[in-house]
Amino acid sequence: MLKKLQDTIDTIEANLHQKLDIQSLANHAGYSYYNYQHLFKDYVGMPIATYITRRRLEKALYQIQEGSPMTVAALDYGFDTYAGFYKAFVKQYGCSPKKYLALYHVGPTTQLDLIKESKKMLSKNEITHLLKNWNLEINSKNVSNLLENNQYVINEAYDLNGKYILKAGKNIPWMKTHVKVTKALRESGYECPYPIPTIEGQDYLIGNHMYYMVLHKVNGTFMSKDQRLKGHGSTIGSSYGNALGKLHQVLKAVEDELDMIDSNIVEILENWAIPVTRKNMAQWNMPLADSFYDNLVDLGFPLLSSIPKQLIHRDPNPGNIIFNKDQVEGFIDFEISESNIRIFDICYCATGNLIDLFEEEGGFDQWLKIYSSIVMAYNDINPLTDNEWQALPYTIFAIQLIFIAYLEDKPNLAGMLRQNREMLHLLVKNKDSLCLSNPLGV
């Protein structure tokens, strides 16, 4: 399947100067038009027509930067008129080609190598063979593949009879972080997806530059968007905040046993997130005032540099927090756990809720209740310092800036990038609502 899709990508690349017929590409690949479109989007992360247009725009833009007249470049890469090229460019990039080239230097682009970028999917026979390394009773008929089509890669995760998860991937250091953290948490009695040892007593297997491990599955499910939108905001937020507070206590107790990355949020903002996001916001005609950045640097940076750090989850979005009925059962995915400011987790949990709610009627007001209750419940368990209270809005802004910068070069996540730009504007506009007071007044 991947080879057929890669043949399509190669054909597209060789014919960007002329008309391309999607039906003909589907016929050549041996699929119906509908199935072909569906498969291409699943594996590449965008519709085939969008991919073709994007590659043409990228090629034409580089040609313009190298000195070609805009009309010539547009016609060279399959656009009937310059007006058609201009309209497609503004739709894709949010600004004119001239403005884009004033903001960015464009290098030559290369086509997608789907086979290289994608992780090798496992067949049922391969899974059955792999599982011989574990002493588990698994019916191969009840094994389902879970796909995550981000960044042109397939995240391999297989549900094993609803009891375990088989994970496979290439980022071995991230996997080792997950193993270290979850084993430490497990020894402290915390519910998390810990590794099941192989028959030989290993936590994972390494082969073909891939890792393979079987994890205990945390019972329960994450709280849905509808539940968070229509539920009692204060109760929902308190559940999140209480669980994060208890998690941080356990992480704090075991952090000395682990060799973790020490993250510096100010350096990340200064050297990467702010410059990238500032350009992206300007590109899409959504610039923030200079005073916003000046305030973040002059007031936010000193606060962010002064507040406590410890081992944190780093990705406690609603999809990584498992509920059993109305109570948090546990957390999953500790691959990117690191030493960072502890309020990063509570603010990240808050912004992860906002992405689902802010476009809904009454969603922002509901979110403010959830956000406030997350912080208050967390504070009941791990009291925040005065500087942490003051740093809350700056931490939320920092997370938005970092996330926008992260999404900036991922075209298959353009919709999520747009939402986060809008979120950042909304949050800046409502900065006063993000400033919470210590309930004890100290």
C-alpha positions in Angstrom: 0.0 0.0 0.0 2.7 2.5 1.0 4.7 1.7 -2.2 1.6 2.4 -4.4 1.1 5.7 -2.6 4.7 6.6 -2.9 4.5 5.8 -6.7 1.6 8.4 -6.7 3.8 11.0 -5.0 6.6 10.3 -7.4 4.2 10.7 -10.4 2.9 14.0 -9.0 6.4 15.3 -8.5 7.3 14.5 -12.1 4.2 16.2 -13.5 3.8 19.4 -11.4 4.2 21.4 -14.6 1.1 20.0 -16.2 -2.4 18.9 -15.5 -2.9 16.0 -13.1 -6.0 13.9 -13.1 -6.8 12.3 -9.7 -9.0 9.6 -11.3 -6.1 8.5 -13.5 -3.8 8.4 -10.5 -6.3 6.3 -8.6 -6.6 3.9 -11.6 -2.9 3.6 -11.8 -2.7 2.7 -8.1 -5.4 0.1 -8.5 -8.0 1.8 -6.2 -11.4 3.3 -6.7 -11.6 7.1 -6.7 -13.2 7.2 -3.2 -10.9 4.6 -1.5 -7.8 6.2 -3.1 -8.7 9.7 -1.8 -9.4 8.2 1.7 -6.1 6.3 1.8 -4.0 9.3 0.6 -5.5 11.5 3.3 -5.0 8.9 6.0 -1.4 8.3 5.2 -0.2 11.8 4.0 -2.4 13.8 6.3 -4.1 16.0 3.7 -6.3 15.5 0.6 -4.4 14.7 -2.6 -5.6 17.9 -4.3 -4.3 19.9 -1.4 -0.9 18.1 -1.6 -0.6 18.8 -5.3 -1.4 22.5 -4.9 1.0 22.8 -2.0 3.9 21.3 -3.9 3.2 23.6 -6.9 3.1 26.6 -4.6 6.3 25.6 -2.9 8.1 25.1 -6.2 6.8 28.3 -7.7 7.7 30.3 -4.6 11.3 29.1 -4.7 11.5 30.0 -8.4 10.2 33.5 -7.6 12.8 34.0 -4.9 15.5 32.9 -7.3 14.5 35.8 -9.6 11.7 34.4 -11.8 8.8 36.8 -12.6 5.7 35.8 -10.6 3.5 35.2 -13.6 6.1 33.0 -15.3 6.6 30.9 -12.1 2.8 30.5 -11.7 2.3 29.3 -15.3 5.4 27.0 -15.1 3.8 25.1 -12.2 0.3 24.4 -13.6 -1.7 27.5 -12.8 -3.7 28.8 -15.6 -3.4 32.4 -14.5 -1.4 34.5 -12.1 -4.8 35.4 -10.4 -5.4 31.7 -9.8 -1.9 31.2 -8.3 -2.3 34.3 -6.1 -5.7 33.1 -4.8 -4.3 29.6 -4.0 -1.3 31.1 -2.3 -3.2 33.4 0.0 -5.5 30.5 0.9 -2.5 28.3 1.8 -0.2 30.8 3.4 -2.5 33.6 4.6 -0.6 36.4 2.8 0.7 37.5 -0.6 3.9 35.8 -2.1 5.7 39.2 -1.7 4.9 39.5 2.0 5.8 35.8 2.6 9.2 36.3 1.0 9.8 39.4 3.0 9.2 37.4 6.2 11.0 34.1 5.2 13.9 32.9 3.2 12.8 29.9 1.1 15.0 27.0 0.4 14.6 24.3 -2.2 12.0 21.8 -1.1 12.0 18.0 -1.5 9.1 15.7 -2.1 7.6 13.5 0.6 9.3 10.1 1.0 6.4 8.3 2.6 8.2 5.0 3.0 11.1 6.6 4.8 8.9 8.9 6.9 6.3 6.3 7.8 6.9 3.6 10.5 6.5 0.1 9.3 3.1 -1.3 10.2 2.9 -4.7 11.7 0.8 -7.5 10.3 -1.2 -9.9 12.4 1.4 -12.6 11.8 4.2 -10.2 12.8 2.3 -9.3 16.0 1.7 -12.9 16.8 5.4 -13.7 16.4 6.5 -10.7 18.5 4.1 -11.6 21.3 5.9 -14.9 21.7 8.4 -12.9 23.7 5.8 -12.2 26.4 4.0 -14.7 28.5 0.5 -13.4 27.7 -2.7 -15.0 26.5 -3.7 -12.9 23.5 -6.2 -13.8 20.8 -4.8 -12.4 17.6 -8.4 -11.9 16.3 -8.9 -9.3 19.0 -5.9 -7.1 18.1 -6.8 -3.7 16.6 -4.4 -1.1 15.2 -4.6 2.5 16.4 -3.4 5.1 13.9 -2.3 8.7 14.5 -1.7 10.5 11.2 0.5 13.3 12.4 3.7 14.6 10.7 3.4 12.1 7.9 4.0 9.2 10.2 2.0 6.3 11.5 2.1 5.9 15.2 2.0 2.2 15.9 -0.1 1.2 18.8 -2.1 -2.0 19.0 -4.9 -2.8 21.4 -4.4 -6.3 22.7 -7.7 -7.8 23.8 -8.6 -4.6 25.7 -6.0 -5.5 28.3 -2.7 -4.4 27.0 -1.2 -2.0 24.4 1.6 -3.0 22.0 3.7 0.0 21.0 6.4 0.2 18.4 8.4 3.2 17.2 11.7 4.6 16.3 12.2 7.2 19.0 14.0 4.9 21.4 15.1 7.7 23.9 11.5 8.8 24.3 10.5 5.2 24.9 13.1 4.8 27.6 11.9 8.0 29.3 8.4 6.5 29.4 9.7 3.2 30.9 11.7 5.0 33.6 8.9 7.3 34.7 6.1 4.7 34.6 8.2 2.1 36.5 8.9 4.7 39.2 5.3 5.7 39.4 4.2 2.1 39.5 6.5 1.4 42.4 4.8 4.3 44.2 1.4 2.7 43.7 0.3 5.1 40.9 -1.9 3.9 38.0 -0.2 4.3 34.7 0.6 2.3 31.5 3.7 0.5 32.9 5.7 -2.0 30.7 5.0 -5.8 30.9 8.4 -7.7 31.1 9.2 -10.1 28.4 9.9 -13.8 29.2 13.5 -12.8 29.5 12.7 -10.0 32.0 13.2 -7.1 29.6 11.1 -4.0 29.5 11.2 -3.8 25.7 12.7 -5.3 22.6 14.9 -3.6 20.0 15.1 -4.7 16.4 15.4 -3.1 13.0 16.0 0.3 14.6 12.6 0.0 16.2 11.5 -0.6 19.8 8.6 -2.9 20.8 7.0 -3.0 24.2 3.8 -4.2 25.8 2.1 -1.9 28.3 -0.6 -2.5 30.9 -3.7 -0.6 29.8 -5.2 1.9 32.2 -8.9 1.1 32.6 -11.3 3.9 31.7 -11.5 6.6 29.0 -10.8 10.3 28.6 -13.5 12.9 29.2 -15.1 13.8 25.9 -15.5 17.3 24.5 -19.3 17.1 25.0 -18.8 16.1 28.7 -16.5 19.0 29.3 -18.7 21.5 27.5 -22.0 20.5 29.2 -20.7 19.3 32.5 -20.1 21.4 35.7 -16.9 23.3 34.9 -15.8 23.6 38.5 -16.1 19.9 39.2 -14.3 19.0 36.0 -11.5 21.4 36.6 -11.1 20.2 40.2 -10.8 16.6 39.0 -8.0 17.5 36.7 -6.2 19.8 39.2 -6.5 17.3 42.0 -5.1 14.5 39.9 -2.2 16.7 38.6 -1.4 17.7 42.2 -1.1 14.1 43.3 0.8 13.1 40.2 3.4 15.9 40.8 3.9 14.7 44.4 4.8 11.2 43.2 7.0 12.6 40.4 8.8 14.9 42.8 9.5 11.9 45.1 11.1 9.8 42.3 12.8 12.5 40.1 16.2 12.0 41.7 16.2 8.4 40.5 15.7 9.5 36.9 18.0 11.1 34.4 15.6 13.7 32.8 16.0 16.5 30.3 16.2 19.9 32.1 14.0 22.3 30.0 14.5 26.1 30.1 11.2 27.7 29.0 12.6 31.2 28.7 15.4 30.0 26.4 12.9 28.1 24.3 10.7 31.2 24.0 13.5 33.6 23.3 15.5 31.5 20.8 12.7 29.7 19.0 9.0 30.1 19.9 8.7 33.8 19.9 10.6 34.5 16.6 8.7 31.7 14.7 5.3 32.5 16.1 5.7 36.2 15.6 6.4 35.6 11.9 3.5 33.2 11.6 1.0 35.6 13.2 2.2 38.4 10.8 2.0 36.0 7.8 -1.7 35.3 8.5 -2.5 39.0 9.2 -3.0 38.3 12.9 -0.1 40.1 14.5 0.0 40.8 18.2 1.1 44.2 19.4 4.7 44.7 20.2 3.6 45.6 23.7 2.5 41.9 24.2 6.0 40.6 23.5 7.7 43.4 25.5 5.5 42.6 28.5 6.3 38.9 28.2 10.0 39.6 28.1 10.1 42.3 30.7 7.7 40.9 33.2 7.0 37.3 32.2 10.6 36.1 31.7 11.8 37.1 35.2 8.8 35.3 36.8 9.2 32.2 34.7 12.9 32.0 35.6 12.2 32.3 39.3 9.6 29.7 39.9 10.0 26.0 41.0 10.9 23.3 38.6 10.5 19.5 39.0 9.8 16.4 36.9 6.5 17.0 35.1 4.3 15.0 32.7 4.7 17.7 30.0 1.7 16.6 27.9 -1.3 16.3 30.2 -3.9 17.2 27.5 -7.4 15.7 28.0 -6.6 12.8 25.8 -3.8 11.6 28.1 -5.9 11.8 31.3 -8.0 8.7 31.9 -11.3 8.8 33.9 -13.2 6.0 35.5 -16.7 7.4 36.0 -16.2 10.9 37.3 -12.7 10.4 38.8 -9.3 10.5 37.2 -8.0 6.9 37.1 -4.5 7.7 35.7 -2.3 9.3 33.1 -0.8 7.9 29.9 2.1 8.8 27.6 5.1 9.9 29.6 7.5 9.9 26.6 8.3 13.6 26.8 8.4 14.0 30.6 11.1 16.5 31.7 12.2 18.8 34.4 10.3 22.1 33.9 8.3 24.6 35.8 5.5 22.7 37.6 2.7 25.1 36.6 3.5 24.2 32.9 1.4 21.0 33.5 -1.6 22.7 35.0 -1.6 25.4 32.3 -1.1 22.8 29.5 -4.0 20.8 30.8 -6.1 24.1 30.7 -5.1 25.0 27.1 -5.7 21.4 26.0 -9.3 21.9 27.2 -9.6 25.2 25.5 -8.8 23.9 22.0 -12.0 21.8 22.2 -14.2 24.4 23.7 -13.4 28.0 22.5 -15.3 27.8 19.3 -18.5 26.5 20.9 -21.3 28.7 22.2 -20.5 29.5 25.8 -17.3 27.5 25.5 -14.9 30.2 26.7 -16.9 30.9 29.8 -17.1 27.2 30.6 -13.3 27.0 30.0 -12.6 29.8 32.5 -14.4 27.8 35.2 -12.4 24.7 34.3 -9.1 26.6 34.2 -9.7 28.4 37.5 -10.8 25.1 39.2 -7.7 23.2 37.9 -5.4 25.8 39.5 -7.4 26.0 42.8 -7.5 22.2 43.2 -3.9 21.9 42.4 -3.0 24.6 44.9 -4.9 22.7 47.6 -2.4 19.9 47.2 0.7 21.7 46.2 0.5 25.4 47.3 1.7 27.8 44.6 4.2 30.5 45.4 3.3 34.1 44.9 5.5 34.2 41.7 3.7 31.2 40.3 0.3 32.9 40.8 1.6 35.9 38.9 3.2 33.7 36.2 0.0 31.8 35.3 -1.0 34.0 32.3 2.5 34.2 31.0 2.8 30.4 31.2 -0.4 30.0 29.2 0.9 32.5 26.6 4.2 30.6 26.5 2.5 27.3 25.8 0.5 28.9 23.0 3.6 30.4 21.5 5.5 27.1 21.7 2.6 25.1 20.3 2.1 27.5 17.3 5.9 27.3 16.6 5.7 23.5 16.8 2.8 23.4 14.3 4.2 26.0 11.9 6.0 23.6 9.6 3.4 20.8 9.7 1.0 21.4 6.7 -1.2 18.5 7.6 -2.1 20.2 10.9 -2.9 23.6 9.3 -6.4 23.5 10.8 -5.1 23.0 14.3 -2.5 25.8 13.7 -5.3 28.2 12.7 -7.3 27.3 15.9 -4.3 28.0 18.1 -3.6 31.4 16.5 -7.2 32.3 17.2 -6.9 31.0 20.7 -3.8 33.1 21.4 -5.6 36.2 20.3 -8.6 35.3 22.5 -6.3 34.6 25.5 -4.4 37.9 25.1 -7.6 39.8 24.8 -8.8 38.2 28.0 -5.6 38.4 30.0 -7.3 39.8 33.0 -9.4 36.7 33.3 -6.3 34.5 33.4 -4.9 36.4 36.4 -6.0 34.4 39.4 -5.5 35.3 43.1 -4.1 33.2 45.8 -7.2 32.3 47.9 -5.2 32.7 51.1 -4.0 36.1 49.9 -0.3 35.3 50.5 
